[in-house]
């Protein structure tokens, strides 16, 4: 939430048109892709979805801080499907 508040403040400072309460998921997220991620095992909480959006749109490998090891499990599941051709 803090990142989104900073983002909204910056949008206002730059006088860019935006809706109050803008969310990363609403702007950068693709509902079909997010639903596929959830079906493939991504937890359906806002933090997990936002992290997945960051991973999906990053040019480099992002640093993941994953104390509950949910991202680790999800990425391993995704990697297994890629290797098996799914």
FENRA-V772798 format. One record per residue. SS is DSSP state (A for helix, B for strand, O for the rest). PSI is psi in whole degrees, 0 to 359 (999 if undefined). Layout:
# FENRA-V772798
ss=SS psi=PSI
ss=SS psi=PSI
This chain:
# FENRA-V772798
ss=O psi=323
ss=A psi=316
ss=A psi=318
ss=A psi=325
ss=A psi=319
ss=A psi=320
ss=A psi=313
ss=A psi=321
ss=A psi=317
ss=A psi=321
ss=A psi=319
ss=A psi=316
ss=A psi=321
ss=O psi=0
ss=O psi=41
ss=O psi=137
ss=O psi=134
ss=O psi=163
ss=O psi=140
ss=O psi=142
ss=O psi=25
ss=O psi=141
ss=O psi=144
ss=A psi=318
ss=A psi=321
ss=A psi=328
ss=A psi=311
ss=A psi=342
ss=O psi=146
ss=O psi=112
ss=A psi=321
ss=A psi=317
ss=A psi=319
ss=A psi=318
ss=A psi=322
ss=A psi=318
ss=A psi=318
ss=A psi=317
ss=A psi=326
ss=O psi=4
ss=O psi=2
ss=O psi=130
ss=O psi=144
ss=O psi=35
ss=O psi=159
ss=A psi=322
ss=A psi=315
ss=A psi=317
ss=A psi=316
ss=A psi=319
ss=A psi=319
ss=A psi=322
ss=A psi=317
ss=A psi=315
ss=A psi=318
ss=A psi=328
ss=A psi=358
ss=O psi=146
ss=O psi=336
ss=O psi=172
ss=O psi=121
ss=O psi=155
ss=O psi=126
ss=O psi=124
ss=O psi=111
ss=O psi=71
ss=O psi=333
ss=O psi=358
ss=O psi=24
ss=A psi=316
ss=A psi=320
ss=A psi=313
ss=A psi=316
ss=A psi=314
ss=A psi=320
ss=A psi=320
ss=A psi=317
ss=A psi=317
ss=A psi=321
ss=A psi=322
ss=A psi=325
ss=A psi=316
ss=A psi=327
ss=O psi=359
ss=O psi=13
ss=O psi=999
